[in-house]
Amino acid sequence: MNKPIIANPSTPSSRQRLLTSLAHQEPDRIPLDLGSTQVTGIHVITYHKLRKALGLPSVEAHICDQIQGLALPDTDLLERLGVDIRGIFPLNSHNWHVNGIEEQDTTSGEQYWNYHDEWGITHRKPRPDGLYYSIWQSPLDKPDLTVQDIIKHPWPKLDNPQRINGLREQAEAYRAAGYAVMLKDPFAGIFEMAQRIVGMENLLMMMADNDSLAGVLFDKLVELKLGFWKMALPRLADVVDVISHADDYGTQASQIISPRMFRQQLKPRWKVVFDYVRIQAPDVRRFFHSCGNVRPLLPDFIEIGVEILNPVHVTATGMEPVALKRDFGDALVFWGGGVETQGILPSGTPQEVKDNVRRNIDALAPGGGYVFNTVHNIQADVPVENLLAMYEALRGVG
């Protein structure tokens, strides 16, 4: 099997290449990401297939996100592909003390791993061959939820310095080697994390008919985020280039909540977080992940300080790459959208993958302001031939 022909990432440095593109200028080649965040990664099963196809030795992969089954790519693979960004990951409920207990449902006979995390959320993964954990029980999922329930909930201590042990040393080593550094937010977004705590149905009902109660929960999550950043930024801001945040608001066709509800209940709270990060880390760029059709929200994202949009969900309504670049390319860097991951990457032919990559690059890369990655994480069902085709198309091979 042919190996992708990859340009040498050493000249100019990978970090300078990324910074050039983030400044909306065209670098020598498109910056490439793989695995610097929990939304630009690769499932461990496909990771092993890719290593084998590239002729790299077998390794015991380090899992950076146990819930999603994501491998942290090893240096030899990143160098082979010419990946320009390196991620540093705070300790959190997806990579810290993830101890699944083997259990069996006495009624159905289903076997699974049960994992109870630091938020009080119970996750389950089928065994022996499940790919991911899914939320099984939310700790405050009850219709008679009160303010006191939220206040008294045993919240994790996000300001614990142990969560960033060793990250400065990692970042300094990456910087010394010429790579850009991405720092991950310590937990999911305000809206998404609230869903995990009280259940999606309960949260949406609260936002519709008891927004003051929903606000107590949202404010608690803002408090926890600020607690982490107040602890972490004085130690890390000077060695980090990008900080990733995430909160999913889009569906394939529309939005989970109305733009009006977002603007009233969530936008002001996100602005508090972004303002703090902007003031404390003025040289660090702000990356925001929100799946699906978020086009109506993009002006709001820009207003609160989002500089980088991920993913570019190219098949969602309103997210056509040419129009996005035309309408928002002066204000937003697009990170991702290199190949469609719902159908083309797992099920298309290698030629269809190449055609899709070229179409998206032609739309998003001119003038800079673009970083190549798939629309979302590379999943376990992706044929390795399609991955190789993706990288070949990126490098103009074949």
SESE-321714 format. One record per residue (C-alpha): z, y, x. Coordinates in steps of 0.05 Angstrom, whole numbers, plus 32768, in hexadecimal, padded with zeros to 4 digits. Example, Ala and Ser with C-alpha at 12.3 -4.5 7.8 and 13.67 -1.06 7.14 Angstrom:
BEGIN
809C7FA680F6
808F7FEB8111
***
This chain:
BEGIN
800080008000
7FED8044801B
80268073802D
802380BB8016
800B80EB804B
8042811F8050
804081608076
8074816A80AC
80AC8193808C
80C581B180CD
809781EE80D4
80A8821C80B3
80ED820280A3
80F781E2805F
812A8217804E
80F98250805E
80C4822C8035
80F1822A7FF9
810A82728001
80C1828A8005
80B082687FC4
80F182817FA3
80DA82C77FB6
809A82BB7F8E
806E82B67FCC
8043827B7FDF
805F82528019
803682268047
803D81EE8014
806281E27FD3
80AD81D47FDE
80C1818F7FC9
810381777FAA
811D81317FA0
816581247F90
818681677F9F
81A381687F58
81B581387F21
8176814D7EFA
814381487F32
815581027F4B
813F80BA7F4C
815D807C7F2D
8178804B7F60
814980137F4A
810B803D7F56
812A805A7F95
812C80147FB4
80E480077F9F
80CE80497FBE
80F1803A8000
80CF7FF68004
808A80147FF5
80948047802C
80A78011805E
80EE802A8064
81277FF98071
81527FDF8038
81938006802F
81CF80058002
81C080447FDA
81F680787FCF
81FB80897F85
820480D47F7A
820780CD7F2E
8224808C7F14
8218809E7ECB
81CD80A67ED5
81C780737F0D
81A980A57F3D
81A280967F88
81B080CC7FBC
817080C67FE6
817C80B5802F
816580E18067
812D80B4807E
810C80B5803A
811581008031
80F6810C8075
80BC80DC8067
80AB81018027
80B781468043
80ED81598012
810581A0801E
814781A47FF8
818981808004
81BE817B7FCE
820A817D7FD5
8232815F7F9C
827981727F89
82A681397F73
82A181327F28
82A481007EF0
825F80E47F01
826D80D47F4A
82B880D07F52
82E780987F3B
82B080797F11
82D180367F06
82B0800D7ECF
82DB7FD77EB0
82B87F977E9A
82C37F8D7E4F
82A47F677E15
829D7F7B7DCC
82C37F467DA5
82967F4E7D68
82507F537D86
825D7F2F7DC8
823D7F697DED
82537F6F7E35
825A7FB37E55
827D7FDE7E89
82AF800F7E6B
82BE804F7E92
82F280827E7C
82E780C37EA2
831281007EB5
82FD81257E75
831680EE7E48
82CF80D67E38
82C1808C7E34
827D80757E4E
825D80307E47
8226800D7E6D
820A7FC97E59
82157F927E8B
81FD7F717EB4
81BD7F9A7EB9
81C97FDC7E95
81A780197EB5
81D480517E9D
821780627E7E
821780817E38
824F80A67E16
827580767DE9
82B080A07DD3
82BE80EB7DD7
830880FD7DDE
830B81347DA8
82D781197D78
82FC81237D36
82ED814E7CF9
8332816E7CF6
833181897D3D
836081C47D4A
836881F97D7F
83A681D57D97
837F81957DA1
835181BB7DD0
838A81DF7DF4
83B3819F7DFE
837A81737E14
8386815B7E5C
834E81817E7D
8339816F7EC4
834C819D7EFE
830981BA7F13
832881E97F46
834181AF7F71
832681BC7FB8
831F81717FC1
82E181757F97
82BB81977FCF
82D88173800B
82A3816C8041
826E8194801C
826F81CF804B
826481A18087
822A817F8062
820B81C28051
821281DC8098
81F0819D80B2
81B681A48081
81AE81EE8092
81AE81DE80DD
817681AB80D1
814D81E080AC
815781C98065
816881F18026
81AA81DF8005
81B781D57FBA
81FE81D47F9E
820881B27F5B
823281CE7F23
827181A27F1B
8264818D7ED3
823281927E9A
822381D27E75
825081F67E44
822981DD7E07
821C81987E21
8263818C7E3B
828081A37DF8
8255816E7DD6
827181397E04
82B8814F7DF4
82B681547DA8
827681307D97
8232814F7D89
8237814E7D3D
827D816D7D3D
826981A37D6D
822B81B87D46
825481BB7D06
828A81E47D29
825682157D43
823A821C7CFC
827A82247CD4
82B3822E7D04
829782547D40
82DC826D7D54
82F382267D60
82B382157D86
82C082557DAE
8304823B7DC5
82E281FD7DE1
82AA82257E01
82DC82557E20
8304821C7E3E
82C582017E5F
82B482467E7A
82FB82497E96
82F182067EB9
82AE821A7ED6
82CB825C7EF1
830682367F0E
82D6820B7F36
82AB82457F4E
82E8826E7F61
82FE82357F8D
82BA82207FA8
8291825F7FB4
82BF827E7FE9
82B7823D8010
826D822E8004
8245826B7FEE
822D827E8034
821082388042
81ED822D7FFE
81A982457FE8
81A782307F9F
81DB821D7F6A
81C681F17F31
81E181F97EEA
81CC81D27EAD
81D181D57E61
819F81B37E34
818681DC7DF8
814081C27DEB
812281887DC6
80DA816F7DCD
80C4819F7D95
80F981D47D8C
814281E47D9E
818381BF7D8F
81A282007D75
8180823F7D5E
817482777D91
81A182A37D66
81DB82717D6D
81CE826C7DB8
81D082B87DBF
820F82C07D96
823982867DB0
8220826F7DF4
81F882A57E16
823482D47E20
825D829C7E3D
822682867E6D
821F82CF7E82
826882CF7E98
825B82927EC5
821A82AD7EE2
823782F27EEE
827182D47F15
824382A97F3F
821382E37F4B
824B83117F63
826D82DD7F8E
822E82BE7FAB
81F982F67FA9
81C982D17FD8
81CA82907FB2
819382847F7E
81A6826D7F38
8183822D7F1E
818A821B7ED4
817681D87EB5
816781D47E6B
813A819E7E4F
810581A37E19
80E881DF7DF6
8113821A7E0F
80DB824D7E0E
80FD82797DD9
813A827B7E05
8119828D7E47
812182D97E3F
816B82CB7E32
8171829F7E6F
815282D67E99
8182830A7E7C
81C082E27E8F
81A882D77ED7
817F82977ED8
814D829A7F11
813382537F14
812082297ED7
812481DE7ED7
810581B47EBC
80C081CB7EA9
80BC819C7E6E
8070819E7E6D
806581747E2D
809981987E02
808181CA7DCF
807B820F7DEE
808281F77E36
803881F57E4A
803782047E95
7FFE82377E96
801F82617E60
8064825C7E80
804A82747EC3
802382AC7EA2
805D82C57E77
809A82B87EA3
808082AB7EE9
809582F07F02
80DE82E57EEE
80E9829A7EF4
80DD82667F2A
80C782247F0C
80E981E87F2B
80CA81A67F13
809381977EE1
806B81767F19
805B81397EF0
806C81257EA8
80A480F27EA9
80A580D87E61
806080B77E60
803480C57E9C
806280B37ED5
807E80727EB9
8041805B7E91
8003807E7EAB
7FD380667EE1
7FD980827F28
7F9A80AC7F1A
7FBA80C87EDA
7FF780DA7F03
7FCD80FE7F37
7FA681247F01
7FE781397EDF
800581517F21
7FC8817A7F33
7FC5819A7EED
800E81AF7EF1
800A81C87F39
7FCC81F07F29
7FF382127EF1
8036821D7F12
802D82247F5D
7FFE82607F66
8023829C7F81
806182757F93
809D826F7F66
809782247F61
80BC81E67F7C
809E81A17F71
80C7816C7F4D
80BB813F7F12
80CB81597ECC
810D81337ECF
812D80FA7EF6
810080C17F0C
811580867EE2
811C803C7EEF
80DA80297ECD
80AC80537EF8
8079802A7F20
807D80397F69
803180407F6B
8038807C7F3D
806C809C7F69
803F80957FA6
800680B27F7D
803280EE7F6B
804380FE7FB3
7FFB80F37FC9
7FE381247F94
801781577FAA
7FFD81537FF1
7FB481557FDC
7FA6810C7FF0
7F7780E17FC6
***
